[in-house]
Each structure stands twice: as structure tokens, then as C-alpha cells.
Amino acid sequence: MSSIADNIGSVTRRIQKATLQAGREPGAVQLLAVSKARPPDDLHEAYAAGQRAFGESYLQEALAKIEALADLDGIEWHFIGPVQSNKTRQIASAFSWVHSVDRLKIARRLSEQRDPGMPPLNICLQVNINEEDSKSGSRITELPELVAAIGELPNLKLRGLMAIPDPDQPEAELRTSFRKLANTLKQLKTDYPDAGPLDTLSMGMSGDLDIAIAEGATWVRVGTALFGKRPAKS
Ligand SMILES: *Cc1c(COP(=O)(O)O)cnc(C)c1O
């Protein structure tokens, strides 16, 4: 079995190759190591190999790791799971990024609960790109109003959009989904130039990061290709 350090090397090369092929700037795409369901030792190993940004989906598990790894300089925590309103206070104080904001109520709470002495909390709006009833995320048609309102919140920095298209779709459909997210961000940036940097597309995972990068991803969220198959969540 290959080590986590080896996997970081090969995923990094995959990212570089896709970035180059897309004619994008080297360094335009960042790797978020999705460490949910992984023990702190795995994160230590990734950190030792140079990885700094880690994505977590389950708050209690994440808080335990954040505490256990607090001595690692420059480690950066991203929340990527569904955000319940009774969890916003802890999320606002422990994370640098939240990729999965999908309604105004959550954004307002995160802004109110973020310590103004800390840098603003970076957020992405999660979009239900295929408009599936079962999926979380806001619909594209709801975004203008959300962006306008969130742009006014003082302790948040609106970075962009995130989506989790069904990875089992045929490649052409996945590509269409990623492109739709990229075009949506472009339009929002034009229409709401003061809402925030709107410079971020969080899209692409282990199986489809190459396609996502071709379509403009700036963060790819990668779990399995770095850490191996996740144990079933009990
Ligand atoms: C688990 C997860 C990932 C990582 O998926 P892999 O297929 O293991 O790379 C990415 N994004 C989100 C939101 C996740 O929950």
C-alpha cells in the first residue's frame, strides 16, 4: 500500500498536470485534504509531507482533531459538512473556511458568532447544482439574493461557490455541472462586485478532480485518493 506522503505526491502531480493542460496559472488550484473519519496520525503524516489545509465534515470529530493537532504551525481547517444552526458558534471559532453555507440564517449566525478580532471567516455557498431534491445546497435561482445579503455581513468573506455533483454521472454531465457552477460564479461576480472576492470554486474530488480543474476549480477536496478508502461511518 502506498503511504499518505506518496499519495499527496501523486495527487499533487495530477493537479499540476490538469492545471497545465487547462492553460491555468501554476498554483491556481489548491488541495484540500478531506480528513473526515481519519485518525490524527494520518493528518500528522500528511502535515509532515507538507499538507496544510484539511477538510472535515463532522463537527465533534473535527473539534477533537483540531485540539489534538493545535501545535502544528500553519494548519488550516475547512468545514465542508452540512451546517446545523446549533453548531455555528463552534464552527465560527474553530475554522478558517466553511464551504457548505446554504442559507442566510446560517451565514448571519456565523458572522455574529465570529470573533471580530479574528480574520473574517471565508465562506462558500453550497449549490445544489443538479437540483436534486435529496441534496443540500441552495438553488442557482436563490443565489443572487443570498449573495447580496451575505455581502453585507461584517465578519464573513464571501469567497465563492461549492458543489458536490453526483460523481457517478457520465463524464460529459459532470463537466456540464462544473461548467455551470463556474459560469454562475462569473455572473455573480459581475452582478455583485462588492459582495466579496468571489474568487473560489470548490469542486472536484478524488474521482473527478481533473475535470473540475479543467472547468476552473480553485480548491479540490480530496479524501480517498490521499488516505485510502474511508471506514464505514458507525
Ligand atoms: C468526503 C467528501 C469529499 C472527499 O471525497 P473523496 O471521494 O473521498 O475524495 C469531498 N467533499 C465533500 C463535501 C465530502 O464530504
The ligand as an SDF file (V2000), in Angstrom:
LIG
                    3D

 15 15  0  0  0  0  0  0  0  0999 V2000
  -15.9750   13.1790    1.7140 C   0  0  0  0  0  0  0  0  0  0  0  0
  -16.0170   14.4220    0.9080 C   0  0  0  0  0  0  0  0  0  0  0  0
  -15.0690   14.6560   -0.1060 C   0  0  0  0  0  0  0  0  0  0  0  0
  -13.9560   13.6990   -0.4580 C   0  0  0  0  0  0  0  0  0  0  0  0
  -14.3990   12.7080   -1.3240 O   0  0  0  0  0  0  0  0  0  0  0  0
  -13.3800   11.6110   -1.9010 P   0  0  0  0  0  0  0  0  0  0  0  0
  -14.1710   10.9670   -2.9820 O   0  0  0  0  0  0  0  0  0  0  0  0
  -13.0400   10.7020   -0.7770 O   0  0  0  0  0  0  0  0  0  0  0  0
  -12.1930   12.3210   -2.4400 O   0  0  0  0  0  0  0  0  0  0  0  0
  -15.1490   15.8580   -0.7800 C   0  0  0  0  0  0  0  0  0  0  0  0
  -16.0920   16.7760   -0.4900 N   0  0  0  0  0  0  0  0  0  0  0  0
  -17.0200   16.5770    0.4520 C   0  0  0  0  0  0  0  0  0  0  0  0
  -18.0440   17.6380    0.7210 C   0  0  0  0  0  0  0  0  0  0  0  0
  -17.0150   15.3990    1.1760 C   0  0  0  0  0  0  0  0  0  0  0  0
  -17.9540   15.2140    2.1160 O   0  0  0  0  0  0  0  0  0  0  0  0
  1  2  1  0
  2  3  1  0
  2 14  2  0
  3  4  1  0
  3 10  2  0
  4  5  1  0
  5  6  1  0
  6  7  2  0
  6  8  1  0
  6  9  1  0
 10 11  1  0
 11 12  2  0
 12 13  1  0
 12 14  1  0
 14 15  1  0
M  END
$$$$
